[in-house]
Amino acid sequence: MGSAAQLAAAVLMMAGYPALMLAALVPSVPAFAAAAAVTYLADHYLHRKGSYLINRLSKVRAGLSIRFLIRQLLLVLLLARLSLADNLIYYGAIACFIAFYGLQAPHGALVQLIRNRRRMPVATRNVDLKSRIRIPDAPPRKLLHRSAEKMLHIDLFAVAGILLAAQVKSALVGFVGIGITVALGTLYVLALVPFVRGRKIPPKAETVLAAVDDWLGEYKPETVLYFSGSKDSAYQVNMWLDTMENLDSKPLIILRERAILNNLAPTTVPVICVPGGVHLMNMDLSTVRVALYAANVGKNIHMLRVPTIKHVFIGHGDSDKLASVNPYSKVYDEVWTAGRAGRDRYAIADVGVRDDDIVEVGRPQLAPIRTWQGVPDGRIPTVLYAPTWEGWDGNPGNTSVVLAGENIVRQLVQADPPVRVLYKPHPFTGNVSKEAGAAHQRITALVRKAAAERAIDTRFVADTAVQADAKTELARIEARLAQLSGSGGERRDEAEATRDGLVDVARHEEVARLRAEWNDAYWRSFPAWEHRVITGADPRLYDCFNVSDAMVSDISSVVSDFIASGKPYAVTDSAELGVEEFKRNNTAVRAAVILSNSAAELGELLGAVRDQAADPLAEDRKELKQYLLGPDEPTSLVQFNTAVANLALKAETRNVGQESRVAAALAEAEADAEAELANAVPGQRATAAGDTDGVGAG
């Protein structure tokens, strides 16, 4: 249901219809009116909240239209039970509802037609189509947003009027309500008509595609990030946006699903969403030399077929999962991995990817993670507990939250000398397992209780002036960010978003700067010794990495990313495989302190944090970091740009060679034709040459 309020609304709505029938049979106008009000309000609330129940009802033939029809039929039953079957209001009610439902068909058809005609064959961001084609404004949002619900709720005037007429025994007030309902329904339909024709609709597909090709010819993209997937996989392309913005070559992002475009993070890189495979294959990408692929999906074939482009699999993370050595990777010209570990995975998997086709480029996304310099003097160490979620398969090794979480946190908050605990759980924790959800709540309570106890401990003194200034700064930054987020204007549909999708670079840069300032102010807004539960998108995980001196986590990409910091870390063997087997199965834990579910080994981690000289795994972490992520110098972004440039040169060399071979073949064909003419007999040569002197002369 989503919340207790939604559950209550759902119960009231479902109970309202039996109550309506009972009130109609009794009969009782006041009781019917009360039950009708409950069903109207509950239905509206659940729609506004997008309740799961509302979506399910439509699947079992109890959708919105049926619910309204049942209420209207019960109203007619009420009139009959009140002995008003021979009254004009009875016939008026029936005629009204028939006419009202007669308006639903043209209304629904017009709404669907408008949406279809305003759906672009190609949707874009940061592409200047406005100067090339005319894209009209979208219809007013009030006409199309939740249009079916709005249209059906117009019957409220007729229902109220008829109920009042039945109560006061006067048909006049009922016909007033009927008239308002029919008039408003008709006006709603008429208001939609202008938006299905003429200058109110965007140009045809051919015109839009020609405009996109014109822009491509002017922009001349060189490197493409290509992506296809479900809306839930948008993070896989979002993680590459900063890298694309910092390419030395001209970048372009090509998406295949509108859902991905709608979930794309803000970027300055031009973006083209091309749902149609034929449209993509006909697009002018003649200047593109390198295509980057973040996922192995079937629709990649539409780009892989282009021979003038060199194709690269870059993936969306570094791990020991089977997806990291997919045999599909053979179709690419090259496979780029973070470090040597990725190369070795392909060699061990033996799936047909040649070692010569693998290039190590590091992980550009990890650039914000700062390298550890030790705990600053005068500050207690900070330990981040960032467990992953329970997953879908019920494997006890997925998360430490259920079996080890409380033990880990309890030992950390009771540590002596003291440490600070930051608890940042995976946002999906508790979605599948009730046990995980309950354990998460207990861990949260532990952290908050420890924070409250530390706040009154005289050993810990807060700098209230610094915190007050930071909170004031946070309020200022949040107000400005809210202002900026609202200043872009409301994008009402795909066509308008395409037309007005040019990013305001100055605004984009200001938002990035403000987010960095927000992060700094956030950490200053409370004492550096205060335990904290951190949920939500901000502060981000990498920001938590940077303020922490060590981390406890589970097997996930979080561990691989944290290794970039060089800081001590521990990983929980929740499935109790044993240290050696656990390390053998998971490359990323080979330099970690391995915790059992009792967390008894935490002392090793805390000892390494407090005294770097007594850190037995320091050299192992350095070696593992280089093995997994590559060298620190040159930077990963430099390595990535170098790999792009080298592959673009290979593509250009290949294309020039092809052109030379084609030109040579044409020249050879022409030479053969001339030789054939030269060797022909005189009469044949003259005829072939078109010399007809004397031929046919009398």
Summary of the structure (lengths in Angstrom):
residues: 698
radius of gyration: 34.1
end to end distance: 102.2
largest distance: 128.9
contacts: 2168
relative contact order: 0.08
helix: 58%
strand: 8%
